[in-house]
Amino acid sequence: MTTRKTAATPARKAVVKTPTTRNAKVSAKPVARSAVKSTVPANPKAAGKKSKKEHKVKVVRDSFTMPQVEYKKISEIKAICLKTKMHVKKSEVLRAGLKLLSALNEAQLKRTLNSLEKIKTGRPKKH
């Protein structure tokens, strides 16, 4: 015994043809809106699809300056992750650090940021 799955076909919109000036005269009586019944669902696209895709997160490109010793820490963290068979990108390492910093309370965050070496911002001069 076979069964058929019937797909919901979208209903066609009711089309009211209006005469054009080239091939017919314009009628004096306008068509009443209640005379045309709409069989179109309120949201025809949503009826056929399961759900809309989530919007993509907008990404931002930026540049920053950091001491070479701290920059090498990113490579070290990536190497540790590779030992555990987990491939990560530099941006993922930085984002994980931001996530950890955001979990600190104000006093811990202040202490951590004050422990950093102050460096000049901007690009280094070329010799």
The 8 nearest C-alpha neighbors of each residue, nearest first, counted from 0:
[[1, 2, 3, 4, 5, 6, 7, 8],
 [2, 0, 3, 4, 5, 6, 7, 8],
 [1, 3, 4, 0, 5, 6, 7, 8],
 [4, 2, 5, 1, 6, 0, 7, 8],
 [3, 5, 6, 2, 7, 1, 8, 0],
 [4, 6, 3, 7, 8, 2, 9, 47],
 [7, 5, 8, 4, 47, 3, 9, 46],
 [6, 8, 9, 5, 47, 46, 10, 4],
 [7, 9, 6, 10, 47, 5, 11, 46],
 [8, 10, 7, 11, 43, 39, 47, 46],
 [11, 9, 39, 8, 38, 12, 40, 43],
 [12, 10, 13, 9, 39, 38, 14, 37],
 [11, 13, 39, 14, 10, 37, 38, 9],
 [12, 14, 37, 11, 15, 35, 36, 38],
 [15, 13, 12, 16, 11, 35, 17, 37],
 [14, 16, 17, 13, 35, 30, 12, 18],
 [17, 15, 14, 18, 19, 13, 30, 25],
 [16, 18, 15, 19, 25, 26, 23, 30],
 [19, 17, 23, 25, 16, 20, 24, 22],
 [20, 18, 21, 23, 22, 17, 25, 24],
 [19, 21, 22, 23, 24, 18, 25, 17],
 [22, 20, 19, 23, 24, 18, 25, 17],
 [21, 23, 20, 19, 24, 18, 25, 17],
 [24, 22, 18, 20, 19, 21, 25, 26],
 [23, 25, 26, 20, 18, 22, 19, 21],
 [26, 24, 18, 27, 23, 20, 19, 17],
 [27, 25, 28, 24, 29, 18, 23, 17],
 [26, 28, 25, 29, 24, 30, 18, 17],
 [29, 27, 26, 30, 31, 25, 17, 24],
 [30, 28, 31, 27, 26, 32, 25, 17],
 [29, 31, 32, 28, 34, 35, 15, 33],
 [32, 30, 34, 33, 29, 35, 28, 36],
 [33, 31, 34, 35, 30, 36, 29, 37],
 [32, 34, 35, 31, 36, 30, 37, 29],
 [35, 33, 32, 31, 36, 30, 37, 15],
 [36, 34, 33, 32, 37, 13, 31, 15],
 [37, 35, 34, 38, 33, 13, 32, 39],
 [36, 38, 39, 13, 35, 12, 40, 11],
 [37, 39, 40, 10, 36, 12, 11, 13],
 [38, 40, 10, 37, 12, 41, 11, 43],
 [41, 39, 43, 42, 38, 10, 46, 9],
 [40, 42, 43, 39, 46, 45, 44, 38],
 [41, 43, 40, 45, 44, 46, 39, 47],
 [44, 42, 46, 40, 45, 41, 9, 39],
 [45, 43, 46, 42, 47, 48, 9, 40],
 [46, 44, 48, 47, 43, 42, 50, 49],
 [45, 47, 43, 44, 48, 42, 49, 40],
 [48, 46, 45, 44, 49, 43, 7, 9],
 [49, 47, 45, 50, 46, 44, 51, 43],
 [48, 50, 47, 45, 51, 46, 52, 44],
 [51, 49, 48, 52, 45, 53, 47, 46],
 [50, 52, 53, 49, 48, 45, 54, 44],
 [53, 51, 54, 50, 55, 49, 48, 45],
 [52, 54, 55, 51, 50, 56, 57, 49],
 [53, 55, 52, 56, 51, 57, 50, 58],
 [56, 54, 57, 53, 52, 58, 51, 59],
 [55, 57, 58, 54, 53, 59, 52, 60],
 [56, 58, 55, 59, 54, 60, 53, 61],
 [59, 57, 56, 60, 55, 61, 90, 54],
 [58, 60, 61, 57, 56, 62, 90, 94],
 [61, 59, 58, 62, 57, 63, 90, 89],
 [62, 60, 59, 63, 58, 64, 90, 121],
 [61, 63, 60, 64, 121, 122, 59, 65],
 [64, 62, 65, 61, 121, 120, 122, 60],
 [63, 65, 120, 121, 66, 62, 122, 119],
 [66, 64, 67, 70, 63, 69, 118, 68],
 [67, 65, 69, 68, 70, 64, 118, 116],
 [66, 68, 70, 69, 71, 65, 72, 64],
 [69, 67, 71, 70, 66, 72, 65, 73],
 [68, 70, 72, 71, 67, 66, 65, 73],
 [69, 71, 67, 72, 68, 73, 66, 65],
 [72, 70, 74, 68, 73, 69, 67, 75],
 [73, 71, 75, 69, 70, 74, 76, 68],
 [72, 74, 76, 71, 75, 70, 77, 89],
 [75, 73, 77, 71, 72, 76, 78, 70],
 [74, 76, 72, 78, 77, 73, 79, 71],
 [75, 77, 79, 73, 78, 74, 72, 80],
 [76, 78, 74, 80, 75, 79, 73, 81],
 [79, 77, 81, 75, 80, 76, 74, 82],
 [80, 78, 76, 82, 81, 77, 75, 83],
 [79, 81, 77, 85, 83, 78, 82, 76],
 [82, 80, 84, 78, 85, 83, 79, 86],
 [83, 81, 79, 84, 80, 78, 85, 77],
 [82, 84, 80, 81, 85, 79, 86, 78],
 [85, 83, 81, 82, 80, 86, 79, 78],
 [84, 86, 81, 80, 83, 87, 82, 77],
 [87, 85, 81, 80, 84, 88, 77, 83],
 [88, 86, 91, 77, 85, 89, 80, 92],
 [87, 89, 91, 90, 92, 86, 77, 93],
 [90, 88, 92, 91, 93, 73, 87, 77],
 [89, 91, 93, 88, 92, 94, 87, 95],
 [92, 90, 94, 88, 89, 93, 95, 87],
 [91, 93, 95, 89, 90, 94, 96, 88],
 [94, 92, 96, 90, 95, 91, 97, 89],
 [93, 95, 97, 91, 96, 92, 90, 98],
 [96, 94, 98, 92, 97, 93, 91, 99],
 [95, 97, 93, 99, 94, 98, 100, 92],
 [98, 96, 94, 100, 95, 99, 101, 93],
 [97, 99, 95, 101, 96, 100, 94, 102],
 [98, 100, 96, 102, 97, 101, 95, 103],
 [101, 99, 97, 102, 103, 98, 96, 108],
 [100, 102, 98, 99, 103, 97, 104, 108],
 [101, 103, 99, 100, 98, 104, 97, 108],
 [104, 102, 100, 101, 108, 107, 105, 99],
 [103, 105, 107, 106, 108, 102, 101, 109],
 [104, 106, 108, 107, 109, 103, 110, 101],
 [105, 107, 109, 108, 104, 110, 103, 111],
 [108, 106, 110, 104, 109, 105, 103, 111],
 [107, 109, 111, 105, 110, 106, 103, 104],
 [108, 110, 106, 112, 107, 111, 113, 105],
 [111, 109, 107, 113, 108, 112, 106, 114],
 [112, 110, 108, 114, 109, 113, 107, 115],
 [111, 113, 109, 114, 115, 110, 108, 107],
 [112, 114, 110, 115, 111, 109, 116, 108],
 [115, 113, 111, 112, 110, 116, 109, 117],
 [116, 114, 113, 112, 117, 111, 118, 110],
 [115, 117, 118, 114, 113, 66, 112, 65],
 [116, 118, 115, 119, 113, 114, 120, 65],
 [119, 117, 120, 116, 65, 66, 64, 115],
 [120, 118, 121, 117, 64, 122, 123, 65],
 [119, 121, 64, 118, 122, 63, 65, 123],
 [122, 120, 123, 119, 64, 63, 124, 62],
 [121, 123, 124, 120, 64, 63, 125, 119],
 [122, 124, 125, 121, 120, 119, 64, 126],
 [125, 123, 126, 122, 121, 120, 119, 64],
 [124, 126, 123, 122, 121, 120, 119, 64],
 [125, 124, 123, 122, 121, 119, 120, 64]]
